[in-house]
Amino acid sequence: MNQPYSPSVAVPAASPLATNKVLRNTYLLLSMTLVFSAVMAGISMALGVPRGAGMICSLVALGLLWFVVPRTANSANGLISVFAVTGLLGFGLGPVLNAYLHGFANGGQIVMLAMGGTGVTFVGLSAYALRTQKDFSFMRQALFAGVMIAFVAAIGLVVASLFGFYFQPLALAISAAFVVLMCGMILYQTGEIINGGETNYIMATIGLYVAIYNLFTSLLHLLGFGMGED
């Protein structure tokens, strides 16, 4: 399930030294959470965790993302919260990856393309934001509104599928929308860090992680539809 973005509260601009520290800490923590998430996904895949259990993990992670991370971001407990969220999301991703690997003859290729596409997109957008140092705060309201609309649509689609109704074109449109929105979120969040709008590296990390997670799962869905071989 795609995860909605959890916004942070706007704060006064920080000094260049503080900004560089936030950026360094953010990328360090982000790399650690991505590795941890990948390990948890591997464990989940090895255990053959069912799709339902993966969905529960994602829902628990969503609750922590919205109600725990913001409240603990200014303490050491914030690190625990971040690893809990990313670990649960990684664990919940295991059944999805197994479904692609075992459901398509070229499932491994699809997963690797989605992973590579996510990595190239993140590095490219981050490099652009860092090089230009543009202020992307003007995108904030449009991005958050778009994410909430797409997330509600995704929830509605999941509920409808439980009753036997699944509209493939809508599912593809939601995934495409999340790809565009998450690209915008990467630009926005990186811009906030380098321009001093985000001074909490824990909130910055979780924002970028969620963007990467949603970008990967959305690309996975689109590639699976476009090039999946039975």
C-alpha positions in Angstrom: 0.0 0.0 0.0 1.2 3.5 -0.8 2.1 5.5 2.3 1.0 9.1 2.6 3.6 11.8 3.2 3.8 13.1 6.8 4.5 16.8 6.7 6.7 18.6 9.2 6.1 21.9 10.8 7.7 24.9 9.1 10.6 26.4 11.1 12.8 29.4 10.7 15.7 29.1 8.3 18.9 27.6 9.7 22.5 28.6 9.3 24.6 27.0 6.5 26.6 25.0 9.0 23.4 23.6 10.6 21.9 23.0 7.2 25.0 20.9 6.1 24.7 18.9 9.4 21.1 18.2 8.8 21.8 17.1 5.2 24.7 14.9 6.2 22.7 13.3 9.1 19.7 12.8 6.8 21.6 11.0 4.1 23.4 8.8 6.7 20.2 7.8 8.4 18.4 7.3 5.1 21.0 4.9 3.9 20.8 3.0 7.1 17.0 2.7 7.0 17.1 1.6 3.4 19.5 -1.1 4.2 17.5 -2.2 7.2 14.3 -2.1 5.2 15.9 -4.3 2.5 17.0 -6.8 5.2 13.5 -7.0 6.6 12.1 -7.5 3.2 14.5 -10.3 2.6 13.5 -12.0 5.9 9.9 -11.6 5.0 10.5 -13.2 1.6 12.5 -16.1 3.1 9.7 -16.8 5.6 7.0 -16.7 2.9 4.9 -14.2 4.8 1.4 -14.0 3.4 0.1 -10.8 1.7 -2.4 -10.2 4.5 0.3 -10.1 7.2 2.3 -7.7 5.0 -0.7 -5.4 4.8 -1.0 -5.4 8.6 2.6 -4.4 8.9 2.1 -1.6 6.5 -0.9 -0.3 8.4 1.0 -0.4 11.7 3.8 1.5 10.0 1.3 4.0 8.8 0.0 4.6 12.4 3.6 5.0 13.7 4.4 7.4 10.8 1.5 9.7 11.6 1.2 9.5 15.4 4.5 8.5 16.8 7.4 9.8 14.6 6.3 13.5 14.8 6.0 13.2 18.6 9.5 11.6 19.1 11.4 13.4 16.3 13.2 15.6 18.8 14.4 12.8 21.1 16.5 9.6 20.8 13.2 7.7 20.6 12.8 9.3 17.2 15.5 7.0 15.8 13.7 4.0 17.2 10.4 5.2 15.6 12.1 5.6 12.2 13.6 2.2 12.2 10.3 0.7 13.4 8.5 2.3 10.5 11.0 1.4 7.8 11.4 -2.1 9.2 7.7 -2.7 9.1 7.4 -1.3 5.6 10.3 -3.4 4.4 8.8 -6.5 6.1 5.4 -5.8 4.5 7.1 -5.4 1.1 8.3 -9.0 1.2 5.1 -10.6 0.1 4.7 -8.1 -2.8 8.2 -8.9 -4.1 7.5 -12.6 -3.8 4.3 -12.1 -5.8 6.3 -10.5 -8.7 9.2 -12.9 -8.5 7.0 -16.0 -8.6 4.1 -14.6 -10.5 6.0 -13.4 -13.6 8.6 -15.3 -15.7 10.6 -12.1 -15.8 9.8 -11.0 -12.2 13.4 -10.6 -11.3 13.9 -8.2 -14.2 10.9 -6.2 -13.2 12.0 -5.8 -9.6 15.6 -4.8 -10.6 14.3 -2.3 -13.2 12.0 -0.8 -10.5 14.8 -0.6 -8.1 17.2 0.8 -10.6 14.6 3.4 -11.8 14.0 4.4 -8.2 17.7 4.8 -7.5 18.4 6.8 -10.7 15.4 9.1 -10.2 16.3 9.8 -6.5 19.9 10.5 -7.2 19.1 12.7 -10.3 16.5 14.7 -8.5 18.6 15.1 -5.4 21.6 16.2 -7.4 19.4 18.8 -9.2 18.1 20.2 -6.0 21.5 20.3 -4.4 23.2 21.9 -7.5 20.6 24.6 -8.1 19.6 25.1 -4.4 16.2 26.2 -5.6 13.3 26.7 -3.2 10.6 24.2 -3.9 8.3 25.3 -1.1 5.8 26.6 -3.6 5.0 23.0 -4.4 4.0 22.2 -0.8 0.2 22.6 -0.9 -0.2 21.0 -4.4 1.9 18.0 -3.4 0.2 17.4 -0.1 -3.3 17.7 -1.7 -2.3 15.4 -4.5 -0.9 12.8 -2.2 -4.0 12.8 0.0 -6.3 12.4 -3.0 -4.1 9.6 -4.5 -3.9 7.9 -1.1 -7.7 8.0 -0.6 -8.2 6.7 -4.1 -5.8 3.9 -3.4 -7.7 3.0 -0.1 -10.9 3.0 -2.0 -9.5 0.7 -4.7 -8.3 -1.7 -2.0 -11.7 -1.8 -0.3 -13.4 -2.3 -3.6 -11.1 -5.2 -4.5 -12.1 -6.9 -1.3 -15.6 -7.1 -2.6 -14.5 -8.4 -6.0 -14.3 -5.1 -7.8 -10.9 -4.1 -9.3 -10.6 -1.4 -11.9 -7.2 -1.8 -13.5 -7.1 1.6 -15.3 -7.7 3.4 -12.1 -5.0 1.4 -10.3 -2.5 2.3 -13.1 -3.5 5.9 -12.9 -3.0 6.0 -9.1 0.5 4.4 -9.5 1.4 7.0 -12.2 0.2 9.8 -10.0 2.3 8.6 -7.1 5.4 8.4 -9.4 4.9 12.1 -10.3 4.0 13.1 -6.8 7.0 11.3 -5.2 9.4 12.9 -7.6 8.0 16.3 -6.5 8.3 15.2 -2.9 12.0 14.4 -3.3 12.6 17.8 -4.8 10.5 19.5 -2.2 12.1 17.7 0.8 15.6 18.1 -0.4 15.0 21.8 -1.1 13.6 22.3 2.4 16.8 20.8 3.9 19.3 22.8 1.9 17.4 26.0 2.3 16.9 25.6 6.0 13.2 24.9 6.0 13.7 21.5 7.6 16.0 21.4 10.5 15.1 18.0 11.9 17.0 15.2 10.2 14.6 12.5 11.5 11.6 14.1 9.8 13.7 14.8 6.7 14.7 11.1 6.6 11.3 9.7 7.0 10.0 12.1 4.4 12.6 11.0 1.8 12.2 7.3 2.8 8.4 7.4 2.2 9.0 9.1 -1.2 11.5 6.4 -2.2 9.2 3.6 -1.0 6.2 4.9 -2.8 8.2 5.6 -6.0 9.6 2.0 -6.0 6.2 0.3 -5.4 4.5 2.5 -8.0 7.2 1.8 -10.6 6.9 -1.9 -9.7 3.2 -1.9 -10.4 3.5 0.0 -13.7 6.4 -2.2 -14.9 4.6 -5.4 -13.9 1.6 -4.3 -16.0 3.6 -3.1 -18.9 6.2 -5.9 -19.3 5.1 -8.8 -17.0 5.3 -12.2 -18.7 3.3 -15.1 -17.3 
